[in-house]
Amino acid sequence: MARTESRILGIWDGHDSGACIVDKGRICVAVNEERFTRRKLEIGFPKNSILYCLKAMASRPDDIQDIAYSTRDFSLTLTRLVPKIKENYYYVRRRIRKARFENINRRILNHTGKFRANIMFRKISHYKIKDALRKMGFKNFRLYDIDHHKAHAACAYFPSGIKKAVVFTIDGIGDGYSSTVSIGEKDEITELIRTKSKDSLGLFFQEVTSLLGMRILEDEGKVMSLADYSPHIPIQLNPMARFFRLEEGRIKSTMPLERRFRTLQALLYSCNKETFCRMAQDALEHHCINLAKYWIKETGIHNAVFSGGIASNIKHNMKVVSKSDIRKWFIFPHMGDGGLAVGAALFVSNKIYGGRSKMIKSLSLGPEYSNELILTELRNNKKINFVYDDNASRYAADAILDGDIVYWFSGRMEYGPRALGNRSIIALPDNLTTKNRLNNIIKRRDWFQPFCPAILEDDANKMLEAYTQDSGFMTLGYMTKDSARDYLKGVTSVDGSCRPQIVNNNNSPYKGILKRVRKVTGYGAILNTSFNIHGEPIVMSPKDAIDTLIRTGKGKLVMGNYIVESRQK
Ligand SMILES: [Fe+2]
């Protein structure tokens, strides 16, 4: 096969590693390594992801001429040189193994985060990545290293479909910086400012997460959810709000990291956890709203796009969008570092081929399995019963209307952290008994973590306050309307908000479920949560799905056109 010159392979080999192939700005295929290795938020080199991307595009390593990766700061470069460090950090971060010398480790991490990409780190990173790719059969390729925040900005702006926007990237630390503000216009991103690592809002939120005994880079959403159980504190009385200030459009830390950490320790000792979370969430929202307001006013551009780990905080997104005079918005759905492979590839695609990326309309970018492949896997397993059904949507809708929990497996796996109806567990949102059963036997979420709804776009106005537009990728929170509160009680937070998936793609089997549920209940809404057991990655293959069904012993699996039940109940 001739070289497919316009195809760019994007790779990311840090936290939540993965790969993608972009062709002239179109994201053709994208996946994260955790789905193959079954280690949540995998950090190893994304070999399986790369192989899958090549296979899905009927390409060989030889066909790829341009490869992009991101981030070449001190920390990542060191772990490329000594992978064992990354492996140890993975176990410590996930709280599988206790860190020795925790305080010293934290100080080292805070210190090393400052070191930006220099010529030596770039050369070492380049050499190590090139070496790993050559071992996989790639040769004669051009390798591009893309700045961490430029990759985040690329995936926020290029696939947004918005012509002119302020581009915000806010995260922990990457390449020595914690945030950037740019303008995206006429297919170009022009950076206005960047903020140093010591001024990182992401790092502050990580500290809060860690002090609560939760996993950093993973459980920040729990902090956001627990905050709902505490009343708001006036911002002038919130001690955490004083950790930062806005100075000429830049977030600035007001104290050294170590002093802030000790202050947080003292605060946690003196108040309950809910209040501690409330203070952190309010402080984060306050400063990000001020940042957005400043740049919207300064640039006169009322559209904004977001990427970086902070954009995974849907309450923050809801507040920033609603309080900053933003008219059009887009949040890249794989906003954390797991999306950097796409960001790096889109950046390079824009530089080489120019032009905008195609607006992203679907995240169905992962592996797909035909009925034949599903049947082969089903026949290999003696612990299940299965039957063929012509109308899987109708079966699934009727099952959840009967109070069942359905494991729904359909089409290509979604890219990113959210299940959007291809690898989802679904149930009725008004049945609290089913919701509790789902939590007890499968999800094991903390008591304060709400489930989420999927809502038909036609019904969004009926159920959500101030609904105007949505990308359909579950990136923004909404307040539910009083009239729908009873039906949505299993998917609404204590403060009345929810994080809905707005279902707007036509004729998908998933949409068929929602339509049938609407006929009976009057509401086009169901409970949708990711198809995985607590702490594990979302299922990818029929084998993963069957394993999950057998291990939980509950629920009905609807996979392609097959209805599957475990024999062990
Ligand atoms: Fe990042």
Residues whose N, C-alpha, C, O or C-beta is under 5 A from the ligand:
A	BS01	LIG	D171 I173 G174 G308 D337
